[in-house]
Amino acid sequence: MDLKSGYPFWAIKNGLVAAFPRLRKSLDVDVLIVGGGITAALIARELHASGLRIAVVDKRDIGWGSTSASTALLQYEIDTEYLELAGMVGADAATKAYLACVDSVQRLQEIARDYRGVECFALRSLYYASHFWHGRRLRKEFAARREIGIDIELLERDVLIRDFGIDANVGLLSKVAAALDPYQLAYAIFKRLAREHVPIHDHSAMLSFSTHDNGVDAEFDRGIRVHCRHLVLACGYETQSYLKQSVAQNRSSYAYITDPQEGDLSCLADTMVWESARPYVYVRRTRDGRLLIGGEDDDIDIPIARDRRVQKKVDKLRKRAEALLPNFDWTPAFAWAGTFAETKDGLPWFGPHKEHGQNVHFAMAYGGNGITYSQIGAEILAATLHGKAHPLAELFSFKRMQ
């Protein structure tokens, strides 16, 4: 599956950080993780730390799938606003999901600090009404989020213009957000795991798997087999191919990044900015003073069609950026597009599905805050595989489809 188009910045910036050996012999482990992106890395880290014997395989180079095309936002905000989500899953469940994402953003920053040289820094999040008629909705959203304990401010039009140069009638400013280089972090995690004698294998495609009473057998070429008690499918948007049931819609999102800005970054120095329209456009800075803008999502899931659209989408993004914040140089330096997936309620899927039984676990961290979900999912899977309860295990499971 071709997951990206153009020149994703993280792979260009970091290069091929390390190579891992192909799988050349059969293994017997507690957990086999299929996938080598940031979701798989966070799961591997959590499961290994919990004492499980794990192995990781990926058919590509590590991090070379959708992780390399990520725009690397760490958000507590789910693509589905709190009040809308509460209407779908109930207020208690929506509160648990939002507060878990707050904790996850903070936890991911702690994890990144444990790996020297990984780019991760805190930001604020400004969510503004991109249409005047969204103002009333955002005011209600503000009151609801504050009531559940989220640290948030309501900014009126005069403050938005004065402090951010954004002409909108209302905005919500939250202190919890961050930016991360997920490609760097995935490599850092896998390199450390390899030093701790965890088998990490790239260019090793799982051909098939079969379940039985004692666990799962995964088949590879040359007759190689990995026997595991549990199989975790954490191969990003390709994970859906293992299910007959449709659980998400694949789409394409577009982004570009500028050269480092020469002047003061002003409002963007410590704040990511995104809008209330759907699909939304978002802007943030990088560590070295570049500006990243993304959005212009569409329903295209055909790689060749997505490839052809990159330049046209970048032109639209540039016009949006120049209209929103005209004091910056929005000339594109690197542009790309990538596959992403959306669920109906904006929540991810973690855990077993009835099609494959209780020993095959899916890790589908879909949505705009997929990295945030990945860490929550890693903790859910660690608890589940040790026979423990997790407060979000049921909400983030396939049971909510029933």
N, C-alpha and C positions, 0 to 999 in steps of 0.2 A: 504494500500500500504506500503510495507516494503522499507524504504528509505535509510537504512544504514546497514553496516556490520562492525564487529569488535568492537573496543573500542574508540569511538570518545573522544578526549582529553577534550573538554570543559565540557561535562557532568560529566566525572570522576573528573575533577578539582573542579567543583562547586557543584556537587551533585544536588539533587532535592531542589532547592532554596526555593520554596514556593508551597503550594497547594491552588487551588482556588475552590470554590464550584461548584457543578453541577448545571446546569440550572433546576430549580424546579418550575418555574411559567412563565406564558406567559408575554411577554413584548411588549411595543409599543415605538419605538425609531426612530430617524431620519435615522440612519445607523447601520446595522448589519454587522460586520466584521467576516468572517469565516476564522479562521486560528490563530495560536498562536506563530508563529515564529517571526524572526526579521523584516520581511516585514510587517506583520500585526501590530507589535508593533509600528513601525515608522508611519504607516498610522493612527493607533489609536491615537497616540500622536498628530499628526498634525490636525486630524479632531476634536478631543476634544478641542484643543487649539483654533480652529476656531469658537467654540461655538455650534457645533452640538451635539445632544444627541446620544451617541453611546453605543453599546454593543459588546462584543467580545466572540466568542465561538470557542472551539477547541475540537476535538474528543480525542486527546492525552493529556498528561501533557504539559504544556506550554514549548515551545522551544525544544520539544523532537523529532521533525521531522528532516528535513534537516538542520535546524539551528544548531543543536548539532554536525553535521558532517561537518560544514563549515570550511574552512581553514582561514577564517576571514581576508581576504585582503581587504583593501580599496584602489582602484585604480581609476585614471581618465582614464587609458588606456582601451579601449574597445578591446575585443578579435579580432575584425576586425580592422586592422590598418586604420589610418585616410584616406590615399589615396585610399585604397580599398573601404572604406565606402563611400567616396565622389563619387566614380564611380557608387555606387549602388543607393544612395539617393540624390546625388548632393552635391556640396561643401558647400553651405550655411547650409544645414541640418546637414552635418557631423561636421561642425564647431560648430554649436549650441550644438550638442550632446557631443562633446569632452569638450567644455568649461563648459557645465553644470555639467559634471562629475568632473572637477577640483573644481568647487564651492561645489559640494556635498561632496567630501572628506573633505574639510575644515569645512563644516557645520556639518558633522557627528562627527568630533573631538570636536566641540563646544557642541553638544548635549551630548556626552559621559561625558564631564567635568561637566555637570549639574547633573550627577548621581554619587554620591560618591562611590568610590571603583571599578568602572568599568574599566577594563584594556583597554586602548587605548593609543597609542603613535605614533608619527610621524616617518616616514621613508622616505628615498629616493627610487627611483625605477630605477634599472639598467636593461635595455632591450638589450641583446647582440645577435649578429649574431651567431647562433649555427652552421651554415654552411658558409663557406667563400663566396659562391655565393649569400648569403643574404645581404652581405655588401652594394652592390649598392642600393638595395631596402631600407635599413635602412638609408642610406645617403639622399635619396630623402624624406623619411619620416621625418627625422630631419628637413630638410629645410621647409617642409610644416607645421609641427607643430610650428616651431619657427615663421613662417610668420603669424599664427593666434594668436600669443601672448602667447604660452605656454613656460614657463621657462625650457629650456632643453639644455643640452650640448652634443656635439659629442666627444666621446672618441676613440682614436686610439689604436691599438694593444699594443704599448709599455706602455701606461697609464693603460690599462686594466690589463696587467700583473703586473705592478708595484704596483698599488693601490688596486687591487682586487684579484690578483693571478689567473685571468681567461684568458686563451689563446684564444682570439677571435679577428678577424680583425677589428671589430668596435662595439661600444655600444652606447646606448642613455641613458643619466643619467638625470632623472627628479627629482625635489624637492618635488613633490606632491604625497604622498602615506602615508599610515598608516596601523597599525594593530589593530584589535579590537577583544574583546571577545563578539561575538554576542549573545551568550547564556546568559551571565551576563546582557548585556544591555536590552535584551528582558524582562527578569524578572524584572529588575529595572524599566523599563517603565510601565509594567503591575501592579506592586505593587503600584507605585505612583498613577496610574489611579484608582486602587481599593480604595485607601485611599481617593480619590476625588469622590467616590461613583459611579464610572463607573462600570457597571456589567461586570465582567470578569469570564468566566465559562470554566473550562476544563472538560474532559471526557463527553462532550456534543456534540454528533454527529448530524449534520443537516441531516435529512432523505430525504427531498425534498424541493423544493420551487416552488411557482407559482407567476406569475406577473399579475397585473391588473391595472386599471386606477389610483388607489390611492397608488400604490407602489408594495411591494412584501410581501408575506406571507411565512415564513420559518417554516417547520414542524419538530418537534422533537418527541421523544418517550413520552409515557404517555399523548398524546393529547396536549402537550405544543406547543404553536405557538408564533413566534416573528413576529409582523407586523413592517415593516420599509418602509420608503420612498425610501431608496436605500440599495441594498445588495452589499457588496464588497467581492469578492472571492479571498482571499489572502492565500490560503492553499498550497503554494509552487508548487511542480511538480504534485501534485494531481489535481491542478486546471484544467489541460487539459481534465480531465474526464467530465467536464461540457460542453465541446464543441464537436460537431461532426466533425468540421473542424480541421485538424492537423495544429498546429501553431508552433510546436517545436519538436525537436527530443530528447527523453530521452537517456541519456548515463550514464556511471559510471566513477567516478574519484577516485583515490587512494591517500592515504597520510599516513605519519607516523611522529612521533615526538620523539626526543631523550631525554635522561636525561640532566640536566643542564651541560653545558660544563665547564670544569675546567680552561681552559686557556682563553686567550684574544679572543674575537669574531672578532676582527679586522674588515674586510670589512663588515661583517654582523651585526655589532653593530648598524649601522644606515641605512642600505640599504637592501631592498628586491631585489632578483635577479631572472630574468626569461628570457626565450630564445625565439628566433624568429621562431623555428620549431612549427608545429601544428600536434598533440596536444603538448602543451608545458609543461616543468618541471619548477617549481619555488621553491625558497628557501627563508625563512625568519627566524628571531629569535622570541622568546617569551619574555615577560617581565622578566622571571626568568632565562634567558640564555639558554633555550633549542633551538634546531634547528628543524624547520618544513620543510619537503619537500613534494611536491605533484605533481601529474600528472599521466602519464601512462594511460590516458583516453582511454576507449574503447566503443564500441557500445552496450555492454551488458546492458539489462534492466530487467534481470530475477534475483531476489534476491538470489536464491540458487546458481546460477552460479557465481554471484558476490562474494558471501561468499567464494566460493572455490578458487577464484583468488587472494584474498587479500595477502596471504603470497608470492606468486610468483611475484606479482606486487611490493611488498615491497622490495624483493630481487633486482629487476631491478632498483627501485628508489635508493637503497643504492649504487649500482654500479655506477649509474649516478652521485650521490653526491660525492662519493669518487674520481671519475675521475675529476670532476669539481673543487672541493675544498678539497684536500686530507689532509689538516692540522687539520681537525676536527674529532671528534669521532662520526661516523654516525650510531652507534648501535641503533636499534629501541627500544623504550620504550613502545609506544602505537601506534597501526596501525589501520586504518579503511578505509572504502570506502563508498561512498555515491552517490545517484542519483543526476544528474544535467541535465539541458536541454540547448540546443543550438537553436537559431533561425538562419535563413539563413544569416541575415545581422549582427548578434551580438547585435541587439537592443531588448529591452524588449517590453512587451505589457501592456498598462494601459488604462482602459476605457471600455465602453460598446461594445458588439459584436451583430451583427444583429440577431443572433439566439435567444437572450433573451431580446432585447429591451433596452431602454435608462436608466432603473433603476437598471440594474445588471451590475456591474463594475468588470472587471478582473484586478488583480494585479499580473503580471507574470514577476518578476525581474530576468530574465534568463541570464546566462553568467558568466564569471569569475569575473566580478565586480557587482554581484547581489546586494550586500548591498548598494553600491553607487547608483545603479538604484532605490533601494527601497525608498531612501529619496527623489529622484526626483519624483518618482511616488506618494509618499505621498503628495507632494506639488501640483502635477497635479490634483489629486483627490480632494484635498481641494478646489482648484480653481474651478474645474468643478462643484462640488456640491453646490457651492455658486454662480453659474452662471457667473463666470469670465473666461477670456481667460488665457491660459498659453502658452508660446512660444514653448513648446515641446509637447503639448497635441496631436496635429495631427500626428507628426512624430512617437511618441510612441504609437499610436493607431492602431487599426486593419485596418484603411483606407489605410495604406501603402501596404496591401496585395492586394488591388483592382487594 
